[in-house]
Amino acid sequence: MKRLLTPLAAACLLAGTSLSLHASPYSSLVVFGDSLSDAGWFTDADGPIRFTNRVGPGYGPGEAYGPVAPMLLGGQLGLGADGLAAANDGGNNWAVGGYRTDEILGTIDGGTGYLASTGGRADPNALYYITGGGNDFLQFRVTSTATAQAAAGRLVDSVQTLQQAGARYIMVWLLPDVGKTPALSGTPLAGTVSQLGADFNAELVRQLSTVNAEVIPLNVPLMLSEVLAAPASYGLAADQDLIGTCFDGCAVENPVYGINGTNPDPTKLLFNDGVHPTIAGQTLIADYAYSLLSAPWQASLLPEMAHGTLRSHQDQLRAQWQADWEAWQAVGQWRPFVNAGGQRQSYEAFDGDADGNGYSLNVGGSYRLDEAWRVGLAAGLYEQDLEVDQTDTDYDLRSYLATAFAQYQQNRWWGELAASAGYLDYDDLERQFDLGPATRQEKGDTDGELWSLSGRIGYDIAQSADSPWHLSPFVSADYARVEVDGYSEDGQSSTALNYGDQKRTSKRLGIGLQGLFDLNQQTRLFGEVAMEREYEDDATEVDMSLRSLPTIGYTLDGYTPDDKTWRASFGVSHRVAPGMSVRGAYTFRDADDSDQHGLNVSLAWDL
């Protein structure tokens, strides 16, 4: 699990060694703003200047500055460090320390700004990241509610300019409480500045909700207030004044952890100077942003879990049918079965691997209508969990499935048709993520439903009907639709989310080869191999909003289904008594970014 960035780790990031397990969902990260995001627009003898603490061990000249939040976020997204450098050094970070909201807009649409360098077009696949407003206060441009609202409007102008140029994904900070910084805390201005900051944010939220883009707000002031309410949980010094003192460069340096204190350590403090965060604060903000960007991929696994459960259910039924091939019960007779199984699902994406185990119980039976047809019913109970490796996010699903089927066998032709429906109970959804050295958890629950229709038709190429072996090429078609109801995570914290309804449709065509071999009159081996093509393979879209900012809704891409899957199965059936058989089967599905294993045993008998 990731921990708070150490000085050595910060230096490594600056050297460009930050890596990610999987490719980023965004083509690049493009940053605009002020000193809170400045990656090094200015330089000194030691290299780029950033408005946070140096990496240590002395925290003085000769040492590099730690990275700011967007640099850390870019590393988490798997984007190269070169692209996270300042724009005047060839990077994508246009933030400049000291810039007001009007100047930030100039870095976007000015004569030497971002859009001038791109021919007036913003990359629609990039993630844009904007901070601003603090310098409007510190430079006394905000002195009233009206001027605070005007400053917020200018920041929204930057968002709208990017949107009109083609940008789709834009992450925007709410302004931290400037009145609760070492520069102003305890002064007569603190209360007034805090109120004007609230006015700024209220207008910012109101206007952002009208922008026709996927605006992802960061409720930084609420997140920082949560950190200050329990500082020890986030690695900060609980016995120190974290608002009134800083590490270096304010009126009151911290006597213990300040640069001249008894135990200098900026990771124990929130502020490096009068208004800028330490590396601890920057890491908290980066982790907060990443938790929101990774959430849609995780949430979009909920319908994938249901599709995996349905396919396991279908695989277990097909194992019954293969074991019975050319060995149906007598006309007018029932053949019940009971089946117990286990399954494992795995998925891969930029946020890390997700793996889950489950178990199931199916009961059902078939009735033979005549020489060529039999019909049947089956019902199944499935328990499935899924855990995202990197964060320990854990989802649990209980599914109740029912299937009606019909089978045809005459001469060498055979066919199967099945219709399924199910109720989905997601009763324990625990999204976990790092926030500095802490692990935060958001919980929720929801339900859903599924239905499907599948069919196969094949032709037996065995030499004769009484041959001990049979081999049948076949074609298949499958349609399945899963709907997961929208839900809200518990509480009103800065990280709690609302999710909209999710709908994931699967349309597959396949070709395969089914075979069996009778070892003797009691024992049969059976199996098949098939390749299926998925025609609904676009990325899942997840509608979201922060519970603390519900008026700003946005839609982000989630999991992308594989377009091709290989499936293989192998089983054995043994007749233990007249009219009674024990069966066992193993199934494996494999695709580029997912796989599924299933194992089941069953008992079938004639009535």
C-alpha positions in Angstrom: 0.0 0.0 0.0 1.3 3.5 -0.9 2.6 5.6 2.0 3.3 9.3 2.4 6.0 10.3 0.0 9.4 10.3 1.6 12.1 12.8 0.6 13.9 10.0 -1.3 10.6 9.0 -3.1 10.0 12.7 -4.0 13.5 12.9 -5.5 12.9 9.8 -7.5 9.7 11.3 -8.9 11.6 14.4 -10.0 14.1 12.1 -11.7 11.3 10.7 -13.8 11.1 7.2 -12.4 7.4 7.2 -11.5 5.7 4.2 -12.9 2.2 2.8 -13.0 0.9 -0.8 -13.4 -1.3 0.0 -16.3 -1.8 2.6 -19.0 -3.5 5.9 -18.1 -7.1 6.4 -19.2 -6.0 9.9 -20.3 -3.6 10.9 -23.0 -2.0 13.6 -20.9 -2.4 15.9 -17.9 -2.5 19.6 -18.7 -2.3 22.0 -15.7 -3.3 25.6 -15.3 -3.2 27.7 -12.1 -1.1 29.4 -9.5 1.6 28.4 -7.0 -0.5 25.6 -5.6 0.2 23.7 -8.9 3.3 25.4 -10.3 5.8 22.6 -11.3 8.8 24.9 -11.6 8.1 27.9 -13.8 10.8 29.8 -12.0 14.3 28.4 -11.2 17.2 29.1 -9.0 20.7 27.6 -8.7 19.3 24.3 -7.6 16.8 23.9 -10.4 13.0 24.5 -10.6 11.4 26.3 -7.7 8.1 24.8 -6.4 6.0 26.3 -3.6 6.5 23.5 -1.1 9.3 22.2 1.0 12.7 20.9 -0.2 13.2 17.2 -0.1 15.8 17.1 2.7 17.7 16.1 4.7 18.6 19.7 5.4 15.7 21.2 3.6 17.9 24.0 2.4 20.0 25.2 -0.6 21.4 22.5 -2.8 18.3 20.3 -2.5 15.4 20.1 -4.9 11.9 21.0 -4.1 9.3 18.3 -3.6 6.6 17.8 -6.3 3.3 19.5 -6.2 -0.1 17.7 -6.3 -0.6 17.5 -10.1 2.9 16.1 -10.5 2.1 13.4 -8.0 -1.3 12.8 -9.7 0.4 12.4 -13.1 2.7 9.8 -11.6 -0.3 7.9 -10.2 -2.0 8.0 -13.7 1.2 6.6 -15.3 2.1 9.7 -17.2 5.7 10.4 -17.9 7.5 12.9 -15.6 8.7 15.0 -18.6 5.1 15.9 -19.5 4.5 17.0 -15.9 7.2 19.7 -16.0 6.6 23.4 -16.4 5.4 24.5 -19.9 8.4 26.8 -20.3 10.6 23.7 -19.9 8.7 21.6 -22.4 6.1 20.2 -20.1 2.3 20.5 -19.9 2.1 22.5 -16.6 1.2 26.1 -17.3 0.6 27.1 -13.7 2.6 30.1 -12.5 3.2 31.1 -8.9 1.5 34.4 -8.1 -1.0 34.3 -11.0 -4.6 35.6 -10.4 -7.6 34.2 -12.1 -7.4 36.7 -15.0 -3.8 35.7 -15.6 -4.6 32.0 -15.5 -7.1 32.6 -18.3 -4.3 34.3 -20.2 -2.1 31.1 -20.0 -4.9 29.3 -21.8 -6.1 31.7 -24.6 -3.3 34.3 -24.6 -1.0 34.9 -27.5 1.7 32.7 -26.0 -0.7 30.4 -24.1 -1.7 26.8 -24.3 -4.2 27.1 -27.1 -1.8 29.2 -29.2 0.7 26.3 -29.0 -2.0 23.7 -30.1 -3.5 25.6 -33.0 -6.6 26.5 -30.9 -7.7 22.9 -30.1 -7.7 21.2 -26.7 -7.0 17.4 -26.7 -10.4 15.8 -25.9 -8.7 12.8 -24.3 -6.5 14.8 -22.0 -7.3 15.6 -18.3 -7.2 19.3 -17.6 -6.4 20.4 -14.0 -7.1 23.9 -12.7 -6.4 25.8 -9.5 -6.8 29.5 -8.8 -8.3 32.3 -6.8 -5.9 32.5 -3.8 -3.9 35.3 -5.3 -7.0 37.4 -6.0 -7.4 37.4 -2.2 -3.7 37.9 -1.3 -3.4 40.7 -3.8 -6.5 42.4 -2.4 -8.5 42.1 -5.6 -11.3 40.4 -3.6 -12.7 42.8 -0.9 -16.4 42.0 -1.1 -18.9 39.3 -2.0 -19.3 40.8 -5.5 -15.5 40.8 -6.2 -15.3 37.2 -4.8 -18.0 36.1 -7.2 -16.3 37.9 -10.1 -13.0 36.1 -9.4 -14.9 32.8 -9.3 -16.5 33.7 -12.7 -13.0 34.4 -14.2 -11.9 30.9 -13.1 -15.0 29.4 -14.8 -14.1 31.4 -17.9 -10.9 29.3 -18.1 -13.0 26.1 -17.8 -15.4 27.3 -20.5 -12.5 28.3 -22.8 -11.0 24.9 -22.6 -14.4 23.2 -23.1 -15.1 25.4 -26.2 -11.8 24.3 -27.6 -12.6 20.6 -27.3 -11.7 19.7 -23.7 -14.0 17.1 -22.1 -12.4 16.2 -18.7 -11.6 19.2 -16.4 -10.7 18.9 -12.8 -11.2 22.1 -10.7 -10.2 22.8 -7.1 -12.5 24.7 -4.8 -10.5 27.3 -3.1 -9.0 26.3 0.3 -9.9 28.5 3.2 -7.3 31.3 3.0 -8.4 32.6 6.4 -7.2 29.3 8.0 -3.5 29.6 6.9 -0.5 30.7 8.9 -0.5 34.0 7.0 -4.0 35.1 8.3 -4.9 32.7 11.1 -5.5 34.7 14.3 -5.6 38.0 12.6 -8.6 40.4 12.4 -8.9 39.6 8.7 -9.2 35.8 9.1 -13.0 35.7 9.5 -13.7 38.1 6.7 -11.4 36.3 4.3 -12.9 32.9 5.2 -16.4 34.3 4.5 -15.4 35.7 1.2 -13.7 32.4 0.3 -17.1 30.7 1.0 -18.7 33.2 -1.3 -16.1 32.5 -4.0 -16.7 28.8 -3.8 -20.5 29.1 -3.8 -20.4 31.0 -7.0 -17.7 28.7 -8.5 -20.0 25.7 -7.8 -23.0 27.4 -9.2 -21.3 28.3 -12.5 -19.4 25.1 -12.9 -22.7 23.2 -12.8 -23.7 24.9 -16.0 -20.5 24.0 -18.0 -21.1 21.5 -20.8 -18.1 19.3 -19.9 -17.2 16.6 -17.5 -16.2 18.9 -14.6 -14.7 17.0 -11.7 -14.6 19.2 -8.6 -12.2 18.8 -5.8 -13.7 19.8 -2.5 -10.3 20.6 -1.1 -11.5 22.9 1.8 -13.8 20.1 3.1 -11.1 17.4 2.7 -8.5 19.6 4.6 -11.0 20.2 7.4 -11.5 16.5 7.8 -7.7 16.0 8.0 -7.4 18.7 10.6 -10.2 17.1 12.6 -8.0 13.9 13.0 -4.4 14.9 12.1 -2.7 11.9 13.5 -4.6 9.6 11.2 -3.0 11.4 8.3 0.6 11.4 9.7 0.4 15.0 11.0 1.4 16.2 14.4 -1.8 16.1 16.6 -0.1 18.1 19.4 0.9 21.1 17.2 -0.9 24.1 15.9 -1.2 23.1 12.2 -3.0 26.3 11.2 -1.0 28.9 13.0 2.5 27.6 12.3 4.5 26.4 9.3 7.7 24.6 8.4 9.7 27.6 6.9 8.9 31.2 5.9 6.0 32.3 8.0 5.7 34.5 11.1 5.6 31.5 13.4 7.7 28.5 12.5 6.7 25.4 14.3 9.0 25.0 17.3 9.3 21.2 16.9 8.9 20.3 13.3 9.9 23.6 11.7 13.1 24.0 9.8 14.8 25.5 12.9 12.8 23.3 15.3 14.0 20.6 17.6 13.0 17.8 15.1 12.6 19.4 11.6 10.1 17.3 9.6 7.7 18.9 7.0 5.7 15.7 6.7 4.3 16.4 10.2 3.0 19.8 9.2 0.3 20.9 6.8 1.9 24.3 5.7 5.3 24.8 4.4 5.0 28.6 4.6 2.3 31.1 5.2 -0.1 29.7 2.5 1.4 26.8 0.7 1.2 23.1 1.7 4.1 20.9 2.6 4.7 17.7 0.7 2.3 16.1 3.2 -0.5 18.4 2.1 0.3 18.1 -1.6 0.2 14.3 -1.3 -3.2 14.4 0.4 -4.6 16.5 -2.4 -3.1 14.3 -5.1 -4.5 11.1 -3.4 -7.9 12.8 -3.1 -7.9 13.6 -6.9 -6.8 10.1 -7.8 -9.5 8.5 -5.6 -12.1 10.3 -7.7 -10.5 9.4 -11.0 -10.1 5.7 -10.1 -13.7 5.3 -8.7 -15.5 4.9 -12.1 -13.3 2.0 -13.1 -13.9 0.3 -9.8 -17.7 1.0 -9.8 -18.0 -0.2 -13.5 -16.9 -3.7 -12.3 -20.3 -4.1 -10.7 -22.1 -5.1 -13.9 -19.0 -7.1 -15.0 -19.4 -9.2 -11.8 -23.0 -9.9 -12.8 -22.0 -10.8 -16.4 -19.4 -13.2 -15.0 -21.9 -14.8 -12.7 -24.3 -15.3 -15.6 -21.6 -16.9 -17.7 -20.7 -19.2 -14.9 -24.4 -20.2 -14.6 -24.5 -20.9 -18.3 -21.3 -22.9 -18.3 -22.6 -25.1 -15.6 -25.8 -25.8 -17.5 -23.9 -26.5 -20.7 -21.8 -29.1 -18.7 -25.1 -30.9 -17.8 -26.2 -30.8 -21.5 -22.9 -32.1 -22.8 -22.9 -35.0 -20.2 -26.4 -35.9 -21.5 -25.6 -35.7 -25.2 -27.3 -38.6 -27.1 -28.1 -40.0 -23.6 -31.4 -38.3 -22.7 -33.9 -39.8 -20.3 -36.9 -41.7 -21.7 -39.8 -39.8 -23.4 -42.2 -38.4 -20.8 -39.6 -38.7 -18.0 -37.9 -36.0 -15.7 -34.2 -35.8 -15.0 -33.5 -33.5 -12.0 -30.0 -32.4 -11.1 -28.2 -30.5 -8.3 -25.0 -28.7 -9.0 -22.4 -27.0 -6.7 -19.6 -24.9 -8.1 -16.9 -22.4 -7.5 -15.6 -19.6 -9.7 -12.9 -17.0 -9.9 -12.9 -13.8 -11.9 -10.0 -11.5 -12.7 -9.8 -8.1 -14.5 -7.0 -5.8 -15.4 -7.0 -2.0 -15.9 -5.0 1.2 -15.1 -6.0 1.1 -11.4 -4.6 -2.4 -10.8 -5.8 -5.9 -11.0 -9.2 -7.0 -9.5 -9.7 -10.6 -8.5 -12.7 -12.4 -6.9 -13.9 -15.8 -5.8 -17.4 -17.2 -5.5 -19.5 -20.2 -5.1 -22.8 -21.4 -6.3 -25.7 -23.9 -6.0 -27.9 -24.8 -8.9 -31.0 -27.0 -9.0 -33.1 -27.9 -12.0 -34.3 -30.6 -14.2 -35.3 -31.4 -17.8 -38.4 -33.1 -19.2 -38.3 -35.1 -22.5 -41.2 -34.2 -24.8 -40.5 -36.6 -27.6 -37.6 -38.2 -29.5 -36.2 -34.8 -30.6 -37.1 -32.3 -27.9 -36.7 -31.8 -24.2 -37.3 -28.7 -22.0 -36.2 -27.7 -18.6 -35.8 -25.2 -15.8 -32.9 -24.3 -13.5 -32.5 -21.9 -10.6 -29.2 -20.8 -9.0 -27.8 -18.9 -6.0 -24.4 -17.3 -6.5 -22.1 -15.5 -4.0 -19.3 -13.5 -5.5 -16.7 -11.1 -4.1 -14.2 -8.9 -6.0 -11.2 -7.1 -4.6 -9.1 -4.5 -6.3 -5.5 -5.4 -5.4 -4.0 -1.9 -5.2 -6.5 -0.4 -2.9 -8.3 -3.4 -1.2 -11.6 -2.1 -2.5 -14.1 -5.0 -1.9 -17.4 -5.6 -3.6 -19.8 -8.5 -2.7 -22.7 -9.7 -4.9 -25.4 -12.2 -4.2 -27.3 -13.3 -7.4 -30.5 -15.2 -7.8 -30.9 -16.7 -11.3 -33.5 -18.6 -13.1 -33.3 -20.2 -16.6 -35.7 -21.9 -18.9 -34.2 -23.9 -21.7 -35.1 -26.1 -24.7 -32.9 -28.7 -26.5 -33.2 -30.3 -29.9 -31.4 -33.5 -31.1 -32.2 -35.4 -34.2 -30.0 -37.3 -36.6 -26.7 -35.2 -36.6 -28.3 -31.8 -35.9 -28.6 -30.4 -32.4 -29.5 -27.0 -30.9 -30.0 -25.3 -27.5 -32.0 -22.2 -26.5 -32.0 -20.7 -23.0 -33.5 -17.6 -21.5 -32.3 -16.4 -18.1 -33.4 -13.7 -15.6 -31.9 -12.7 -12.3 -32.0 -10.4 -9.3 -28.7 -8.9 -8.1 -28.0 -7.9 -4.5 -24.9 -5.8 -4.0 -25.1 -5.7 -0.2 -21.6 -4.7 0.8 -19.7 -2.2 -1.5 -16.5 -1.0 0.2 -14.4 1.4 -1.8 -11.0 1.9 -0.2 -8.2 4.3 -1.2 -5.1 5.9 0.2 -5.2 9.5 1.6 -1.7 10.2 2.6 -0.6 7.4 5.0 -4.3 6.7 5.9 -6.7 4.3 4.2 -10.1 5.8 3.8 -13.3 3.7 3.1 -16.6 4.7 1.6 -19.5 2.2 1.8 -22.7 1.7 -0.1 -25.1 -0.9 -1.4 -27.5 -1.3 -4.3 -29.3 -3.9 -6.4 -29.9 -4.7 -10.0 -31.3 -7.2 -12.5 -30.2 -9.1 -15.5 -31.7 -11.1 -18.3 -30.3 -12.9 -21.2 -31.0 -15.1 -24.3 -28.6 -17.6 -25.7 -28.6 -20.2 -28.4 -26.3 -22.7 -30.1 -26.7 -24.9 -33.1 -24.3 -27.7 -34.2 -23.8 -30.7 -36.4 -22.3 -34.1 -35.3 -19.6 -35.3 -37.6 -19.2 -38.8 -35.9 -19.1 -41.8 -38.2 -22.3 -43.2 -36.7 -24.9 -42.6 -34.0 -23.5 -45.4 -31.9 -19.9 -44.3 -32.2 -18.0 -44.0 -28.8 -16.9 -40.5 -29.9 -18.8 -37.5 -31.2 -17.4 -34.2 -32.6 -19.6 -31.2 -33.3 -18.7 -27.8 -34.7 -21.2 -25.2 -33.6 -22.1 -21.5 -33.8 -23.5 -19.6 -30.8 -25.2 -16.3 -30.1 -25.6 -14.6 -26.7 -27.4 -11.5 -25.6 -27.3 -10.3 -22.0 -28.2 -7.1 -20.3 -27.3 -6.1 -16.7 -28.7 -3.0 -15.0 -27.3 -1.8 -11.7 -29.3 0.8 -9.8 -27.7 4.0 -8.9 -26.6 4.5 -5.3 -24.9 6.8 -2.8 -22.0 6.1 -0.6 -22.7 6.7 3.1 -22.1 10.1 4.7 -21.2 13.5 3.4 -17.4 13.4 3.4 -15.3 15.0 0.8 -14.7 11.6 -0.9 -18.2 10.2 -0.7 -19.8 9.8 -4.2 -23.2 9.4 -5.9 -23.4 6.9 -8.8 -26.0 6.9 -11.5 -27.7 3.8 -12.9 -25.3 1.5 -14.9 -26.4 -0.5 -17.9 -24.1 -3.0 -19.6 -25.2 -5.0 -22.6 -23.3 -7.9 -24.1 -23.8 -9.1 -27.6 -21.6 -12.1 -28.6 -21.3 -14.4 -31.5 -19.1 -17.5 -31.3 -17.8 -20.5 -33.1 -16.6 -23.7 -31.4 -16.1 -27.4 -31.4 -17.8 -29.7 -28.9 -16.7 -33.3 -28.3 -17.2 -36.4 -26.2 -15.8 -39.8 -25.8 -17.4 -42.8 -24.0 -14.7 -44.7 -22.2 -17.2 -47.4 -21.4 -20.9 -47.8 -20.6 -20.5 -46.0 -17.3 -17.9 -43.2 -18.0 -18.0 -40.3 -20.5 -15.5 -37.6 -21.1 -16.7 -34.3 -22.7 -15.4 -30.9 -23.5 -15.4 -28.0 -25.9 -13.4 -25.1 -27.1 -14.9 -21.8 -28.6 -14.0 -18.3 -29.5 -16.6 -15.5 -28.8 -16.6 -12.0 -30.3 -18.0 -9.2 -28.2 -19.8 -6.5 -30.2 -20.5 -4.2 -27.2 -16.9 -3.4 -26.3 -17.0 0.3 -25.7 -15.8 1.6 -22.3 -18.5 1.7 -19.7 -19.7 5.2 -18.8 -20.3 6.0 -15.1 -22.4 9.0 -14.0 -21.1 10.5 -10.8 -21.1 13.4 -8.4 -19.6 14.2 -5.0 -22.2 13.9 -2.2 -20.9 17.2 -0.9 -21.3 18.9 -4.3 -24.3 17.1 -5.9 -25.1 19.8 -8.5 -21.9 19.2 -10.4 -22.4 15.9 -12.1 -20.0 14.3 -14.5 -19.5 11.1 -16.5 -16.2 9.2 -16.7 -15.2 6.1 -18.6 -14.9 2.9 -16.6 -14.0 -0.7 -17.5 -13.6 -1.6 -21.2 -14.9 -5.1 -22.0 -12.7 -7.4 -24.1 -13.6 -7.8 -27.7 -12.6 -11.4 -28.0 -12.7 -14.3 -25.5 -11.5 -17.9 -25.7 -13.4 -20.5 -23.8 -12.6 -24.1 -23.0 -14.2 -26.7 -20.8 -13.5 -30.3 -19.9 -15.6 -32.7 -17.9 -16.4 -36.3 -16.9 -19.7 -38.1 -16.2 -19.9 -41.4 -14.4 -23.0 -43.5 -13.9 -23.0 -44.8 -10.3 -26.3 -46.6 -10.6 -29.0 -47.1 -13.2 -30.5 -43.7 -14.0 -28.0 -41.8 -11.7 -24.8 -40.0 -12.7 -22.1 -38.0 -11.0 -20.5 -35.2 -13.1 -17.7 -32.8 -12.8 -16.5 -30.1 -15.1 -13.9 -27.3 -15.4 -14.3 -24.2 -17.5 -11.8 -21.5 -18.4 -12.4 -18.2 -20.2 -9.4 -16.1 -21.3 -9.2 -12.6 -22.8 -6.7 -9.8 -22.9 -7.8 -8.0 -19.8 -9.9 -10.6 -18.0 -10.2 -14.3 -17.3 -12.6 -16.6 -15.5 -12.2 -20.1 -14.0 -15.1 -22.4 -13.0 -15.3 -25.8 -11.3 -18.5 -27.7 -10.6 -19.7 -31.1 -9.5 -23.3 -32.3 -9.9 -25.6 -35.2 -9.4 -28.4 -36.1 -12.0 -31.0 -38.9 -11.8 -34.0 -40.0 -13.6 -37.5 -40.0 -12.2 
